């Protein structure tokens, strides 16, 4: 509760936290809007492959054009003398991992907004950060870090965490959505899209379930909560139903077990919007450990299930990059990450959106060929499933039916790349007990 005071103290001492921002897209721009107004922050520089994107981001957020050094060389920014925290916002898992490793080598903390990279190799990156004596953190303002915060609150209060997750807009047929069909699902007309800053693949990743899988993998790996055995089910649920639905089936809920992650839908299965949804928010359900705690739930007005044992806490909104400074301040001033992977519990695997034919090239997150499905890491490794983060550009060697996970055996041998080597190293070091790595020889 002292971050604002600590930031003000750093400002008064003339020792602001030096921040290097890699990526000037939407999330990075939102961070810029608040970093300009936050005492104790010094924006050392911005790196992006597009100088025009940097210029537009600075102009939108009130910075003078010559106020911040800019570059297209992320490595040079990471190495700059005044950088204390690197904020990685490229959205590219390979680039994100490379930038994180460079930052660790230079003794910089990393706030990883590129959750795609965290879902692919996060446990290994966290290990490398510890070896370098720095911190690797999920990004506050994004839903995974906010979910981790709720889980930590519940456990630190002595409650058993039953389930944690977020809300989204979901219907089963959205898994087949492509960049060509995404806007009709959001209700955006062509004029609206043409006049705004909209990325069809990014929006499609949220709609087709991929981003939910990626974010829940990050939460599971950071908190120890397990992914559902069959993947995310996206049950429709209003906020007042959390305590009754997001509990085990044996207790009248929808979960196959306690201690899991799940994403709830703001739409009923018939497509009708729910009256009190959690589309933009996060939640945790937890259990009373005693009769006394159960009575306290009742006395203080918590919404519970019929037994009174299960309760929930939720946050209705998240502010994306506008809140990102919390992570920057936390790692630099408290020496504490706002969520970081501790183990490899969950994976995100490429799953066919339609019947795919031999010779087709996969196009990765938010595209036309595959979406990301959450799986227990042990199942992913044992089945030889292809991680979504490595699925862009690989060519199929045989057909894959719609709704089927793509395996390493289904694609032509991949080229040797740094990100593939990192992934193989992570699988070796962090494979769950009993998992047989069927893709190790690929």
Rosetta blueprint (number, residue, H / E / L):
1 X L
2 X L
3 X H
4 X H
5 X H
6 X H
7 X H
8 X H
9 X H
10 X H
11 X H
12 X H
13 X L
14 X L
15 X L
16 X L
17 X E
18 X E
19 X E
20 X E
21 X E
22 X E
23 X L
24 X L
25 X L
26 X H
27 X H
28 X H
29 X H
30 X H
31 X H
32 X H
33 X H
34 X H
35 X H
36 X L
37 X L
38 X L
39 X L
40 X L
41 X E
42 X E
43 X E
44 X E
45 X E
46 X E
47 X E
48 X L
49 X L
50 X L
51 X H
52 X H
53 X H
54 X H
55 X H
56 X H
57 X H
58 X H
59 X H
60 X H
61 X L
62 X L
63 X L
64 X L
65 X L
66 X L
67 X L
68 X L
69 X L
70 X E
71 X E
72 X L
73 X L
74 X H
75 X H
76 X H
77 X H
78 X H
79 X H
80 X L
81 X L
82 X L
83 X L
84 X L
85 X E
86 X E
87 X E
88 X E
89 X L
90 X L
91 X L
92 X L
93 X H
94 X H
95 X H
96 X H
97 X H
98 X H
99 X H
100 X H
101 X H
102 X H
103 X H
104 X H
105 X H
106 X L
107 X L
108 X L
109 X E
110 X E
111 X E
112 X E
113 X L
114 X L
115 X H
116 X H
117 X H
118 X H
119 X H
120 X H
121 X H
122 X H
123 X H
124 X H
125 X H
126 X H
127 X H
128 X H
129 X H
130 X H
131 X H
132 X H
133 X L
134 X L
135 X L
136 X E
137 X E
138 X E
139 X L
140 X L
141 X L
142 X L
143 X H
144 X H
145 X H
146 X H
147 X H
148 X H
149 X H
150 X H
151 X H
152 X H
153 X H
154 X H
155 X H
156 X H
157 X L
158 X L
159 X L
160 X E
161 X E
162 X E
163 X E
164 X E
165 X E
166 X E
167 X E
168 X E
169 X L
170 X L
171 X L
172 X H
173 X H
174 X H
175 X H
176 X H
177 X L
178 X L
179 X L
180 X L
181 X L
182 X H
183 X H
184 X H
185 X H
186 X H
187 X L
188 X L
189 X L
190 X H
191 X H
192 X H
193 X H
194 X H
195 X L
196 X L
197 X L
198 X L
199 X L
200 X H
201 X H
202 X H
203 X H
204 X H
205 X H
206 X H
207 X H
208 X L
209 X L
210 X H
211 X H
212 X H
213 X H
214 X H
215 X H
216 X H
217 X H
218 X H
219 X H
220 X H
221 X H
222 X H
223 X H
224 X L
225 X L
226 X E
227 X L
228 X L
229 X L
230 X L
231 X L
232 X L
233 X L
234 X L
235 X L
236 X E
237 X L
238 X L
239 X H
240 X H
241 X H
242 X H
243 X H
244 X H
245 X H
246 X L
247 X L
248 X E
249 X H
250 X H
251 X H
252 X L
253 X L
254 X L
255 X E
256 X L
257 X L
258 X L
259 X L
260 X E
261 X E
262 X E
263 X E
264 X E
265 X E
266 X L
267 X E
268 X L
269 X L
270 X L
271 X L
272 X L
273 X E
274 X L
275 X L
276 X L
277 X L
278 X L
279 X L
280 X L
281 X L
282 X E
283 X E
284 X E
285 X E
286 X E
287 X E
288 X L
289 X L
290 X L
291 X H
292 X H
293 X H
294 X H
295 X H
296 X H
297 X H
298 X H
299 X H
300 X L
301 X L
302 X L
303 X L
304 X E
305 X L
306 X L
307 X L
308 X L
309 X L
310 X E
311 X E
312 X E
313 X E
314 X E
315 X E
316 X L
317 X L
318 X L
319 X L
320 X H
321 X H
322 X H
323 X H
324 X L
325 X H
326 X H
327 X H
328 X H
329 X H
330 X H
331 X H
332 X H
333 X H
334 X H
335 X L
336 X L
337 X L
338 X L
339 X L
340 X L
341 X L
342 X L
343 X L
344 X L
345 X L
346 X E
347 X E
348 X E
349 X E
350 X E
351 X E
352 X E
353 X L
354 X L
355 X L
356 X E
357 X L
358 X L
359 X L
360 X L
361 X E
362 X E
363 X E
364 X L
365 X L
366 X L
367 X L
368 X L
369 X L
370 X E
371 X E
372 X E
373 X E
374 X E
375 X E
376 X E
377 X H
378 X H
379 X H
380 X H
381 X H
382 X H
383 X H
384 X L
385 X E
386 X L
387 X E
388 X H
389 X H
390 X H
391 X L
392 X E
393 X E
394 X E
395 X E
396 X E
397 X L
398 X L
399 X L
400 X E
401 X L
402 X L
403 X L
404 X L
405 X E
406 X L
407 X E
408 X H
409 X H
410 X H
411 X E
412 X L
413 X L
414 X L
415 X L
416 X L
417 X L
418 X H
419 X H
420 X H
421 X H
422 X H
423 X H
424 X H
425 X H
426 X H
427 X H
428 X H
429 X H
430 X H
431 X L
432 X L
433 X L
434 X L
435 X L
436 X L
437 X L
438 X L
439 X L
440 X L
441 X L
442 X L
